[in-house]
Amino acid sequence: MIEYKAYHKRSLGKRKRVHAVRKKKKEKQKPQGRLPLRQAIPVFAAVLAILLLGSAVAAAYSWLGRSDIFSVRIVDMNPCAHVTGDEVSGILRGVPRGNIWSLSKEQIGRRILSHPFVREVAVRKSFPDKLVVQIEEREPVAMINLDALYYVDERGDIFKRLTAYDPKNLPILTGFSRDDLTAKDAVTIQNLKRTIDLLRHAEAGVLSRNLSEIHFDAQDGYTLVTRDFGLRLKIGMMDFGKAMQRVEEAMQKLASLGQSKGVVDLKTEGRIYVRPGE
């Protein structure tokens, strides 16, 4: 009997201790869920501050976009030969409100690029009321006859149909097809660029300021027409540098002979054939 009681006492003691440990573990576990009020207040205050700041920024931006203080009053543009400040100001008047905050530099740039003489443009805002416009112009070097006259620049780009008010004192390029150029035919475009190169050679030599027309024919090559007497100089498809040397020699010989009109065939090496005008 004594042994039985001692055994049960030990067993009961162990069970009580286990039970007590379990209670302690349960007491250590903290409830999860909502933040305590003292921790939540700073979070709410930060969110409210962000919302108020966003509203203030939006209100300020709206005011800036409507304020007359920032209306564009000055257009600072680099000097141009073909684009005027009045034309650029007219483009700006087409933009709603004309406020410098509300203006889009990209939109203004696209509008200015619609001017035929503008090749590239850079637009910059200078607060509070100035717009800085930097324009790179196209410079016409010739006119091309495509059932109507158009300006051509030094790159061979056709960019403006001439009106009654446009100067027409440039050489005329003839022999090109409007349909081929519109379709961007590679051979036609290459021939036009070569013609511009020939024009540079001619203007740098004896025909400077005395060139009226450059005619291109796919079979017969190039013919240069002088401005003073309408002399037609046929150079074919020979190298342009060599062609200009032959033109200079022929012009000197014709001047010594008193011959200033007609057709001069320079395509045959070492020979000059002259015949009456066609």
C-alpha positions as CSV (number, residue, x, y, z in Angstrom):
1,M,0.0,0.0,0.0
2,I,2.8,2.4,0.8
3,E,4.4,1.9,-2.6
4,Y,1.1,2.4,-4.4
5,K,0.6,5.8,-2.7
6,A,4.1,6.9,-3.4
7,Y,3.7,6.1,-7.1
8,H,0.5,8.0,-7.4
9,K,1.9,11.0,-5.7
10,R,4.7,11.1,-8.2
11,S,2.4,10.8,-11.1
12,L,0.0,13.5,-9.9
13,G,2.9,15.8,-9.3
14,K,4.1,15.5,-12.9
15,R,0.6,16.0,-14.4
16,K,0.2,19.2,-12.3
17,R,3.5,20.6,-13.5
18,V,2.6,19.9,-17.2
19,H,-0.7,21.6,-16.8
20,A,1.0,24.6,-15.3
21,V,3.4,24.9,-18.2
22,R,0.5,24.8,-20.7
23,K,-1.2,27.6,-18.8
24,K,2.0,29.7,-18.9
25,K,2.3,29.1,-22.7
26,K,-1.3,30.2,-23.2
27,E,-0.6,33.4,-21.2
28,K,2.4,34.3,-23.3
29,Q,0.4,34.2,-26.6
30,K,-0.8,37.8,-27.5
31,P,-4.0,38.3,-29.4
32,Q,-3.5,39.2,-33.1
33,G,-5.8,41.5,-35.2
34,R,-6.3,45.3,-34.9
35,L,-3.5,47.7,-34.1
36,P,-3.7,49.4,-30.7
37,L,-5.2,52.9,-30.9
38,R,-1.9,54.6,-30.0
39,Q,-0.2,52.9,-33.0
40,A,-3.0,53.6,-35.4
41,I,-3.2,57.4,-34.8
42,P,0.2,58.2,-36.5
43,V,-0.7,56.1,-39.5
44,F,-4.0,57.9,-40.0
45,A,-2.3,61.3,-39.6
46,A,0.3,60.4,-42.2
47,V,-2.4,59.3,-44.7
48,L,-4.4,62.4,-44.1
49,A,-1.3,64.6,-44.6
50,I,-0.6,63.0,-47.9
51,L,-4.2,63.5,-49.1
52,L,-4.1,67.1,-48.1
53,L,-0.8,67.7,-49.8
54,G,-2.0,66.0,-53.0
55,S,-5.1,68.2,-53.0
56,A,-3.0,71.3,-52.5
57,V,-0.7,70.4,-55.3
58,A,-3.6,69.7,-57.7
59,A,-5.2,73.1,-56.8
60,A,-1.9,74.9,-57.3
61,Y,-1.4,73.3,-60.7
62,S,-4.9,74.1,-61.7
63,W,-4.4,77.8,-60.7
64,L,-1.0,77.9,-62.6
65,G,-2.7,76.6,-65.7
66,R,-5.3,79.4,-65.6
67,S,-3.4,82.3,-64.3
68,D,-2.7,85.3,-66.6
69,I,0.7,85.7,-64.9
70,F,2.0,82.8,-67.0
71,S,0.4,83.8,-70.4
72,V,3.0,83.7,-73.1
73,R,4.0,87.2,-74.0
74,I,7.4,86.8,-75.5
75,V,8.5,84.4,-78.3
76,D,12.3,84.4,-78.5
77,M,13.1,82.9,-81.9
78,N,16.5,82.7,-83.7
79,P,16.7,84.9,-86.9
80,C,15.3,83.1,-89.9
81,A,15.2,83.9,-93.6
82,H,11.8,82.3,-94.4
83,V,10.0,81.9,-91.0
84,T,8.8,85.0,-89.2
85,G,8.0,85.6,-85.5
86,D,4.5,86.6,-86.5
87,E,4.0,83.2,-88.1
88,V,5.1,81.4,-85.0
89,S,2.9,83.7,-82.8
90,G,0.0,82.8,-85.0
91,I,0.7,79.1,-84.4
92,L,0.7,79.8,-80.7
93,R,-2.7,81.5,-80.8
94,G,-4.1,78.3,-82.0
95,V,-3.2,76.6,-78.7
96,P,-5.9,76.8,-76.0
97,R,-5.3,79.6,-73.4
98,G,-1.7,80.2,-74.5
99,N,-0.6,79.6,-70.9
100,I,3.0,78.5,-70.6
101,W,2.1,75.7,-68.0
102,S,-0.6,74.3,-70.2
103,L,1.4,74.5,-73.5
104,S,2.9,71.2,-74.7
105,K,6.4,71.7,-76.2
106,E,5.8,68.6,-78.4
107,Q,2.5,70.0,-79.7
108,I,4.1,73.4,-80.4
109,G,7.0,71.7,-82.2
110,R,4.6,69.7,-84.4
111,R,2.7,72.8,-85.3
112,I,5.8,74.8,-86.2
113,L,7.1,71.8,-88.3
114,S,4.0,72.2,-90.5
115,H,5.7,75.3,-91.9
116,P,7.3,74.2,-95.2
117,F,10.6,75.9,-94.6
118,V,11.1,74.4,-91.1
119,R,13.3,71.3,-91.1
120,E,13.8,70.9,-87.4
121,V,12.6,72.8,-84.3
122,A,13.5,72.8,-80.6
123,V,11.0,74.5,-78.1
124,R,11.9,75.5,-74.5
125,K,9.9,77.2,-71.8
126,S,11.4,80.1,-70.0
127,F,9.2,81.1,-67.0
128,P,7.2,83.0,-66.4
129,D,6.1,84.2,-69.8
130,K,8.7,83.4,-72.5
131,L,8.9,80.6,-75.1
132,V,12.3,80.0,-76.7
133,V,12.1,78.6,-80.3
134,Q,15.2,77.4,-82.2
135,I,14.5,76.7,-85.9
136,E,16.6,75.0,-88.5
137,E,15.4,76.1,-91.9
138,R,15.4,74.5,-95.3
139,E,17.2,76.4,-98.0
140,P,15.9,76.1,-101.5
141,V,18.6,75.5,-104.1
142,A,16.4,74.8,-107.1
143,M,12.9,74.5,-108.4
144,I,11.6,71.2,-109.9
145,N,8.9,71.1,-112.5
146,L,6.2,68.5,-111.7
147,D,3.3,70.1,-113.5
148,A,3.8,72.9,-111.0
149,L,6.9,74.4,-109.6
150,Y,8.2,73.2,-106.2
151,Y,11.2,74.1,-104.1
152,V,14.0,71.5,-103.6
153,D,16.6,71.8,-100.8
154,E,20.2,70.8,-100.8
155,R,19.3,67.3,-99.7
156,G,17.1,66.7,-102.7
157,D,13.9,67.0,-100.6
158,I,10.9,68.6,-102.3
159,F,9.1,70.7,-99.7
160,K,7.0,73.6,-101.0
161,R,4.8,74.3,-104.0
162,L,5.5,77.8,-105.3
163,T,2.9,80.5,-105.2
164,A,2.7,83.7,-107.2
165,Y,4.6,85.5,-104.4
166,D,7.5,83.1,-104.1
167,P,10.9,84.1,-105.8
168,K,11.6,82.1,-108.9
169,N,15.2,83.0,-109.5
170,L,16.6,79.5,-109.0
171,P,17.6,76.8,-111.6
172,I,14.8,74.5,-112.8
173,L,15.1,70.7,-112.7
174,T,13.1,69.0,-115.4
175,G,12.7,65.4,-116.7
176,F,11.4,63.9,-113.5
177,S,8.0,62.1,-113.0
178,R,5.7,63.3,-110.3
179,D,4.2,59.8,-109.9
180,D,7.7,58.2,-109.4
181,L,8.6,60.8,-106.8
182,T,5.3,60.4,-105.0
183,A,5.7,56.6,-105.0
184,K,9.3,57.2,-103.6
185,D,10.8,55.2,-106.4
186,A,14.4,54.5,-105.3
187,V,16.0,55.0,-108.7
188,T,14.2,58.3,-109.3
189,I,15.1,59.6,-105.8
190,Q,18.7,58.7,-106.4
191,N,18.7,60.4,-109.8
192,L,17.3,63.6,-108.2
193,K,20.0,63.6,-105.5
194,R,22.7,63.2,-108.3
195,T,21.1,66.1,-110.1
196,I,21.5,68.3,-106.9
197,D,25.1,67.2,-106.8
198,L,25.5,68.2,-110.4
199,L,24.0,71.6,-109.6
200,R,26.6,72.1,-106.8
201,H,29.4,71.4,-109.3
202,A,27.9,73.7,-111.9
203,E,27.3,76.6,-109.5
204,A,30.9,76.3,-108.3
205,G,32.3,76.7,-111.8
206,V,32.0,78.7,-114.9
207,L,28.1,78.4,-114.9
208,S,27.8,80.2,-111.5
209,R,24.7,82.4,-111.6
210,N,24.3,81.5,-115.2
211,L,22.4,78.2,-115.0
212,S,18.7,78.3,-116.0
213,E,17.9,74.6,-116.2
214,I,19.2,71.1,-115.7
215,H,17.3,68.5,-117.7
216,F,17.6,64.8,-117.0
217,D,16.9,62.0,-119.4
218,A,17.4,58.4,-118.5
219,Q,18.8,57.6,-121.9
220,D,20.5,60.8,-123.0
221,G,21.8,61.9,-119.6
222,Y,22.1,65.6,-118.5
223,T,21.7,68.8,-120.4
224,L,22.6,72.2,-118.9
225,V,20.9,75.3,-120.1
226,T,22.5,78.7,-119.6
227,R,20.5,81.7,-118.3
228,D,21.9,84.4,-120.6
229,F,21.5,83.0,-124.1
230,G,19.8,79.6,-123.5
231,L,22.9,77.6,-124.7
232,R,22.2,73.9,-124.3
233,L,25.3,71.9,-123.0
234,K,24.9,68.1,-123.3
235,I,27.2,66.3,-120.9
236,G,25.5,62.9,-120.8
237,M,26.3,60.7,-117.8
238,M,30.0,61.6,-117.5
239,D,31.8,62.3,-114.2
240,F,30.6,65.7,-113.0
241,G,34.0,67.1,-112.3
242,K,35.2,66.2,-115.7
243,A,32.0,67.5,-117.3
244,M,32.6,70.9,-115.7
245,Q,36.1,71.0,-117.1
246,R,34.7,70.3,-120.6
247,V,32.0,72.9,-120.2
248,E,34.6,75.5,-119.2
249,E,36.7,74.7,-122.2
250,A,33.7,74.8,-124.6
251,M,32.5,78.1,-123.2
252,Q,35.9,79.7,-123.8
253,K,36.1,78.3,-127.3
254,L,32.6,79.4,-128.2
255,A,33.2,82.9,-126.9
256,S,36.2,83.2,-129.1
257,L,34.1,82.2,-132.1
258,G,31.2,84.5,-131.1
259,Q,28.9,81.5,-130.7
260,S,26.5,81.9,-127.9
261,K,23.4,80.0,-128.9
262,G,22.5,76.5,-130.1
263,V,23.2,73.0,-128.8
264,V,26.7,71.9,-127.7
265,D,27.4,68.2,-127.5
266,L,30.3,67.5,-125.1
267,K,29.7,63.7,-124.6
268,T,32.5,62.7,-127.1
269,E,36.0,62.9,-125.6
270,G,38.2,65.5,-127.3
271,R,35.4,66.8,-129.6
272,I,32.8,69.6,-129.4
273,Y,29.8,69.4,-131.7
274,V,27.8,72.5,-132.1
275,R,24.5,72.7,-134.0
276,P,21.6,75.2,-134.1
277,G,19.1,75.3,-131.4
278,E,16.4,72.5,-131.2
